[in-house]
Amino acid sequence: MTHRSGFVSIIGRPNAGKSTLLNALVGQKVAIVADKPQTTRTAIQGVMTDAEAQVVFVDTPGIHKSDSSLNKRMMDAVRASLEERDALIFMVDASRPFSEDDERAIAILRDAPPTILCLNKIDTVKAKHDLLPLMEEYSRRYEFAEYLPISAAKGDGLTELRAEVVKRMPEGPQYFPEDHVTDQPARFLAAELIREKILVATHQEVPHATTVLIEKWEELPDIVRIYATILVEREGQKGIVIGSKGAMLKEIGTLARLEMEALFGIRVFLDLHVKVESGWREKHAYLNTLDWRTMTGSDDN
């Protein structure tokens, strides 16, 4: 039997559902999800393996204007994700009308590999016939290889999407063991899970002014001890993250710890602190924490 393997980047505007799709295709959570633009800050791999193929999907930050060092670094990750790929998935929020922002996002596809247009969130579209004119808007601007309506959250259309992706992969070996699902180390996943809980718990109040540093990681036989610092840019944001009598920080810590324990399969001790670092989004040292390849901190085993 022919075995296929290859690399596929998932790109699109913020909040199109890219991370939700990655998790659904892989079969478990490897990327954090929140209803905030630019939740994903770096390229994240998720590996789908079955008897006939192994596909390495790469989740990317949403395509947006680069108005800060943080945003520029995120867009660099998007552009890098277009190189040496066997196919692309271009994600669209089907519940939103076509806009100038969509037209600008499509422009990044120039000279791109075969690209599948996924009209996501069809479960939120009441009149399904509205999808046809939306597809036509996109087809007038770019020659997509295929057009698929899906719901990454509900699983609708994912069987068809997997089939379309696999048939576009070249013949090749299995690059990773069957149980390999992501390139991210546990340390980075822990930081991302903490950040996800901040985004969810604080709603619109501190959407992009936070990042998480794993300062210390201790692995013991029956427990992992994680010491993390949450960076914010202003004192007011620090107050929001800590909450009245520390209630918000406790909620963030509890939610993150429980998910880590489920993901890592071991008891977790999580120690969180909040620090104000004005303008961290413009500082090279802190921007390096956004990607596990350049994360800093200490490990004690």
N, C-alpha and C positions, 0 to 999 in steps of 0.2 A: 504493500500500500504506500502511495506517495505521501511523504510527510512535508508539511509546509511550515515555514517560520519567517517572522519578519517584525518590523517596527512600525507602529502607527501612532502619530501624534493626534491628540484631541485638542482642537483650538476653537476659539469663538469669543464673543463678547462676554463681559462679566455677567454672572448670574444666569448663564444659559443652561447650566446643569452638567458641566464637564466632569466635576469630581464625583457627582452622583452616578454618572454613567460609568466612570472608571471603576468605582466600587461594585457596581452591578455586573460589569463584564468580568471582573476578577472573581467575584463571588464572596468577597469580604471587604471590610473597611480598610483601605490603605491611604485614603485622602480625606482630610476633614471637610465637613460640609456645613455651611451656614448661609442664611438668606441675606448675605452682605456682598456687595461687589468686591472683587479682588481678594477673596478669602484665600485662594491659592497664590503663593508668592514665588514658587520655584517649580521647575519641572520634576514631576514625581512619576516613577515607573510603577505599573501594575502588570503582572504577568498572567495571561490566560492560557492554560494548558489542557489539551484533551488528546485523544488517541491520534487525531489526524493533523494537529497543528499546535504550535506554540506562538502566541502573539504577544509582543511586549508593547503595551499601550503606555503613552506618555501624556499625563495630564499637565496642562500649562496654565499660567495666569491669564486672566481675561484681557483681550485686546483693548487698550485704552490709551489716552494721551499721556505722554511721558513728561510730567511737570515737576518731578522731584527725582533725587538720586534713587530712591526706592522704586519708583515707577519705571525709571529707565532700566534698572537692573531686571525688573520683571519683564519688560518688553524684550530685553536681550535674550531672556530665557525662551520667550515665544519664538523669536526669529531663529534661534539655534535649534528649536524643535522641528523646524521645517527641513533641516538638512539631513541627508542620508536616511530618508524614511521611505518605506515601500508604499504607504498610503496615508491619507489624512482623513480625519473626521471633523467636519466643520459644524459646530453646534449652534442652533438657532432656537431662541425662545419663541415657539409658535403662537404664544398668546399676545405677543407684541407686534404692532404694525412695523413694516419696513421703514427704516429711517436713514438719515445721513450717516449716523454712527455705524450702521450695518454696512453701508457702502464703503466706508473707510476701512472697516474690518476685512471686507472681501479683497481689498487692494493688496493685502499681505500675501494673497495666494498666487501672485504672479510667478510663473515658472515652478509652481508647486507640483508634487507628485499627484497621482489620481486621488480625487477628493470626494468623499461621500457627504452629502448634505443631510444632516439629521435635524428634522423639525421636532424639537423636544417639547415636553409638557402638553401633549395633545389631550391629556386627561382634563386639562383646564379650558380647552376650546369647546364651547357649546355647539357652534355650527361648524361641523367638519368640512363643509364645502368651502369655508373661508381659507382652508389650507392651500387650495389650488392656486388662487391669485398670488398668495405669498410665495409659493414655489416658482411661479412665473416671474415674479420680481427678481428672484435670485438667478434664475436661468438666463435672464436677459443680460446679467452682468458677469456671469462666469459659467463655463462649461463644466458642470459637476459630473462625476462619473455615475452617480446614483442619487436618488431623492427618497428618503425614508422618513415617514412620520413615526415617532416613538414617544414613549414615556419612560425615561430612565428610572423615575421613582416607582412607577407601577410595574415596570417590566414589559410593557407593551412594545412589540416590534423588535425586541432585542435578539430573538432567534434569527430573524431575517437579517439584522445588522451583523451578527456574528458570521453568518454564511457569506454575506457580501465582503466582509473583511478577509475571511480565510481564503476565498477564491482569488483574491488579489495578492496573496503572499507567494513569494517564490518558493520553489522546492528548497528545503534546507534542514539542518539538524535541530534537535532540541537544545537550546542554549543553556537552560537552567534545569535543575532537578524539578520533579513534578510538584513538590511542596513549596517551591520558591514563588512568592507572590509580589514582592516589592524589593527595591534596592535600598530602601531607607532603613537605617539602624534603629533599634528600639529607643535610643536617646532622642533622635529627631522626632519620632512618632509621639513620644511623651510630650515634648515641647509643643507640637502641633495640637495634640488633644487638649492641653491646657489652654492654648489660644482659642481653640474652637469653643470651649466652654465660656471663655470671656466674651466672645462675640455673641453667643446665644444669650447669656445671662444679662449682659449690659445693654442689649438691644442697639439702638442707634447712638448711644452716648459716647462710646469710645471705639468706633469701628476700625480705624486703621492706625491709631496712635499707640498701639501696644505691640510688643514682641516679647518672647519668652526665652530666657537664657537658662540652660541646665548647668548649674554651677558645679554640682557634684553628683556622682552616680556610684552607689555602693551596692554590689551584688553579693548577697549572702545566700546560704543554702536554701532558706525558706522565706526570704523577703528581699525586695529591692528597695533601697532607700534613695529617694530622689530629692535633691535640694534645688529649687528653681527660683529665679527672680523674674518678676513681671515688670517690664519697662513701660512707662507712660511718659508723655511729654509735659504734662502740667499737673500741678498740685490738685486741681479740681478733678482731674481724671483719676488720680490716686485715690481720692475720697470715694469716687464712684465704684472703683474696683474693690476697695476694702469694704465699703458699705457701713451701715449703722452697727456699731459694736462688732465689726468684723464679719457680719452676716453674709455679705456678698462673696468675700474671699473664701469663707468656709464652704459656701455652696459650690463655687467654682472648683475648689480643691476636692470636695467629695465626689462631684460628677466626674471629674478627670480621673481620680484614683480608681473609682469603680470600673470605668471603661478600660483603664490600663490593666487592671487585674484580670478582666475578661479577655483582653487581647494578649497579654503576656503569659497568662496561666500561672501567676504567682502573686503572693500577697505584696502589696505596695505601701510603703510609708512615703507620703508626699509632704514636703515642707515648702510653703510658698511665702515669698516676700514681695513687696511692691516698691519700686524705686522710680523716682522722677529723673529722667535724662532728657533735657530739652534738646530738640533737634536731632534725635537719634537717627531719624530716617535719612539724614544727610551725612552720617558718619560711617566711614568705611568699616571700622571695627564691628559695629553693630549690624551693618548690612550683611556681613559675613555669616551672621547667625541665621539668616533666612534660608540657607541651603546647608544640608547636612555635610556636604563636601568641604565646607569651610567653617563648620561650627567650632566653638572654643569651649573650654571647660576642663574639668579633671575627672578621672575615673579612679575609683578605689575598688579593687576586687579582693 
